[in-house]
Amino acid sequence: MNQLAIRLESLAKRLFYTAVSVCSLLAFFSGQTLLGAENFGEVVVYANNSATLLGNVTINGEAATTDDTVAIYVGDELRSKQKITSVYAGVAYVNALVNCKGGEETITFKVHDASADAVIQVPDGSATISPGLTVGTFGDEVLIKAIGESEETESEET
């Protein structure tokens, strides 16, 4: 009977670790973390119409981290979301393809601060995009300054 209990315990551990591994892989390939994941929703896609954004992201004056995510909107429509691409010499860069409907559009931003699991507003940040346009260059990035207290996220509301 003891051998059976040991084998069942071993099997249970292997199943647990397999499940954790599968969940981790799914989270990795979806670009999200299991804990503290952003919940901006699904990006609206306009096929073959995109602009490129290169931005410098701060949260309350500090460089964002590679765990943080920038959401890019036209009005209330989510057009892109992208994790911080890299942090170099104290500067957090985001490089994102932004879906365009056509013509010139004004984009605004929100930032998910993963360490606080909170969405922070970008009160003074906007840019104009159109299909094929690149907004921001290395050394002259679009400034995305998330400032203030967090908004309530859906996970906090439930």
C-alpha positions in Angstrom: 0.0 0.0 0.0 2.9 2.4 0.7 4.3 1.9 -2.8 1.0 2.8 -4.3 0.7 6.0 -2.3 4.3 7.0 -3.3 3.5 6.4 -7.0 0.2 8.3 -6.8 2.0 11.2 -5.1 4.7 11.2 -7.8 2.1 11.1 -10.5 0.2 14.0 -8.9 3.4 16.1 -8.8 4.2 15.4 -12.4 0.7 16.4 -13.5 0.9 19.6 -11.5 4.3 20.6 -13.0 3.0 19.7 -16.5 0.0 21.9 -16.0 2.1 24.8 -14.7 4.5 24.4 -17.6 1.6 24.4 -20.2 0.0 27.5 -18.5 3.4 29.3 -18.5 3.9 28.5 -22.2 0.5 29.7 -23.1 1.1 33.0 -21.2 4.5 33.4 -22.8 3.2 33.0 -26.3 0.2 35.2 -25.7 2.5 37.9 -24.4 1.0 38.2 -21.0 1.9 37.2 -17.5 -0.3 35.0 -15.3 -0.3 37.4 -12.4 -0.8 41.1 -12.9 -1.8 40.8 -16.6 -3.3 43.8 -18.3 -6.9 43.6 -19.4 -7.2 46.2 -22.1 -9.2 43.8 -24.3 -8.9 42.9 -27.9 -7.2 45.1 -30.5 -9.3 46.3 -33.4 -7.5 45.3 -36.6 -7.7 47.1 -39.9 -5.9 44.8 -42.3 -2.8 46.2 -44.2 -3.2 49.7 -42.6 -0.7 50.3 -39.9 1.6 53.0 -38.5 4.7 52.5 -36.5 5.3 54.1 -33.1 8.5 54.5 -31.2 7.9 55.8 -27.7 9.7 56.6 -24.5 7.5 55.4 -21.6 7.6 56.7 -18.0 5.3 56.0 -15.0 5.2 58.9 -12.5 8.6 60.0 -13.7 10.4 56.6 -13.6 11.2 54.5 -16.6 8.7 51.7 -17.2 9.8 48.1 -17.1 9.6 45.3 -19.7 6.7 43.9 -17.7 4.6 47.0 -18.4 2.2 47.4 -21.3 1.2 50.4 -23.4 -2.3 50.6 -24.8 -2.9 52.8 -27.8 -6.4 54.1 -28.6 -8.2 56.1 -31.3 -11.1 57.4 -29.3 -12.4 54.4 -27.3 -11.1 51.9 -29.9 -8.0 49.9 -28.8 -5.7 49.9 -31.8 -2.6 48.4 -30.4 -1.1 47.1 -27.1 2.6 46.4 -26.7 4.8 45.5 -23.8 7.8 47.7 -23.3 10.3 46.5 -25.8 13.5 47.4 -23.9 15.0 49.5 -21.2 18.4 51.0 -22.0 20.3 53.6 -20.0 17.2 54.4 -17.9 14.9 54.9 -21.0 12.0 52.5 -21.6 11.2 52.1 -25.2 8.0 50.8 -26.8 8.0 49.9 -30.5 4.4 49.2 -31.7 2.5 48.7 -34.9 -0.8 50.7 -34.6 -3.8 49.7 -36.7 -5.1 52.6 -38.8 -8.6 53.0 -40.2 -7.4 55.3 -42.9 -6.4 59.0 -43.1 -5.0 60.9 -40.2 -6.1 59.9 -36.7 -5.1 61.0 -33.2 -3.9 58.3 -30.8 -3.9 58.4 -27.0 -2.3 56.1 -24.5 -2.8 54.2 -21.2 -0.1 52.2 -19.4 -0.5 49.1 -17.4 2.0 49.2 -14.5 2.5 45.4 -13.9 4.2 45.9 -10.5 1.1 47.6 -9.2 -1.3 45.7 -11.4 -2.8 49.1 -12.3 -3.7 51.2 -15.4 -2.2 54.7 -15.3 -3.6 57.5 -17.5 -1.3 59.5 -19.9 -3.0 62.9 -19.6 -0.9 64.9 -22.1 0.1 62.3 -24.6 -1.1 62.0 -28.1 0.2 61.7 -31.6 -1.1 61.8 -35.2 -0.9 58.6 -37.3 -1.8 57.5 -40.7 -1.2 54.3 -42.7 2.5 53.8 -43.4 3.7 56.6 -41.2 6.4 56.2 -38.6 5.9 58.3 -35.5 8.9 58.9 -33.3 12.5 58.1 -34.0 15.5 57.1 -31.9 16.5 60.2 -29.9 13.1 61.9 -30.7 10.6 59.3 -29.4 7.0 60.0 -28.7 6.9 60.8 -24.9 4.4 58.6 -23.1 4.2 60.0 -19.6 1.8 58.0 -17.4 1.0 60.1 -14.4 -1.2 59.8 -11.3 -3.1 57.2 -9.4 -4.3 54.0 -11.0 -7.7 53.5 -12.6 -9.7 50.6 -11.2 -8.9 47.5 -13.3 -11.6 44.9 -14.0 -9.8 42.5 -11.7 -10.2 45.0 -8.8 -13.8 45.5 -9.6 -14.7 41.9 -9.2 
